[in-house]
């Protein structure tokens, strides 16, 4: 999980060096799509495939699917590192292998939570999920730091980081990991897979292109192709739901939504992911484009320092995630998840309240509390959802949860960027026109630059480029050297964009605050009612009884995730193991129910 999330975020911080290395300007209109797909392609592919791969894990063994994901992830990292093309060919090559890497990531994400749930008893799952969550969030911020250090030296190195770990991990997982859960042999729901993939891809692609300019508009939400993809994707997903209600072995087990903890836990997770998904992007833009230059950091150094200055958020999560996971195992998860999201909403309000040119220590405290509050939510929420699942649906259920989370991340990025662009475009053109004319540019030149798509300026700030220098493209005629130095220095653009950026920031973080409040309300409805039983799909016993039996509370300690003896490959032995385990679980369940 650590390596997967490092790879996900390391690309974000290294994008300027990657595009410089392949001699491509991502701010040109024809190249913006390359930039977007480099950022979001991994998430889109993972969101689309993770449920299918979770179902494959249920059918053929979670450890086997996990090992396959490890191998695919490692191979794609090698091909990303050996890129030798230039220009658009190199961009297409990188995007292609990022998509393949997303396929490997989908195998890992779909089965990791299910493997952990199989391996740990109910009173330890929160802690296990917490440690896994710590690895995930630590990786996402370590990627920013590692990328900031390695990319300026040689951008190929950022993809080589995971190769030795991937090779060792693939071999180790193949030799040592074994399934402790029950396999559910069933036919693959091909029509469900096809309609789900088409519908979700169409919606996520529409979101990706919705934030690009269209005609004279700053965004593409009025683009007929974007509207067609959105509407068409929703129609196909409606067809998918109809299919899932009629097939014998559906991809999405809709019956799981009868379980209150699963339903409201997923709603809370969805709201948290939408509210928080675009936060990292906005903070990077805020630091790289405005705050760091205002405090004397050259644009070439801002990517690394942006990662360093966001470390308090990581520290907060690292502190609270395992502690909340362990405590929720003993006293329940509802209040951890509710309070965690409520506190997160408060931190978004605090980010709106502070000035754009903030005092860093105030900013650091807000990020620390934000990390702590999300740590309070993440581990108990995932443990609560996974504990609510019947054993033969854990891979599918975990895949469904990850799909909601990843799709929400892409949706969040699109919405955050849209709100930021809407807020910036209200006042930025006038502010830019006024500032440029005051520094010697002609009225015509100033008007042309001021009316360029806002997304280009936003992306320039996100990438750590000098936005005005990129827009001018050279020293314009009639502008003195002193004025040119001022325009392209560290003061002009940050001060120019501060007030318009504040408007966009308020809109984006208000939206995030509302999402977190809704998620906190949903968290109040998780957990079982006293005296109620929730029937597992296809099973006559309660989910709680089934999970207790699997955990081995009545028959001994659960089987370890790692087998210290040589792995057995004999199919007959594996079948015997399954039969013995099934018999033990059935007896334990009968005793417990009695």
Buried (B, 14 or more C-beta within 10 A) or exposed (E): BBBBBBBBBBBBBBBBBBBBBBEBEBBEEEBBBBBBBBBBBBBBBBBBBBBBBBBBBBBBBBBBBBBBBBBBBBBBBBBBBEBEEEEEEBBEBBBBBBBBBBBBBBBBBBBBBBBBBBBBBBEBBBBBBBBBBBBBBBBBBBBBBBBBBBBBEEBBBBBBBBBEBBBEBBEEBBEBBBBBBBBBEEEEBEBBBBBBBBBBBBBBBBBBBBBBBBEEEBBBBEBEEBBEBBEBBBEBBEBBBEBBEEBEBBBBBEBBEEBBBBBBBBBBBBBBBBBBBBBBBBBBBBBBBBBBBBEEBEBEBBBBBBBEBBBBBBBBBBBBBBBBBBBBBEEBBBBBBBBBBBBBBBBBBBBBEEEBEBEEEEBBBBBBBBBBBBBBBBBBBBBBBBBBBBBBBBBBBBBBBBBBBBBBBBBBBBBBBBBBBBBBBBBBBEBBBEBBBEBBBBEEBBBBBBBBBBBBBBBBBBBBBBBBBBBBEEEBEEBEEEBBEBBBBBEBBBBBBBEBBBBBBBBBBBBBBBBBBBBBBBBEBBBBEEEEEBBBBEBEBBBBBBBBBBBBBBBEEBBEBEBEEEEEEEEEEBEEBBEEBEEBBEEBBEEBEE
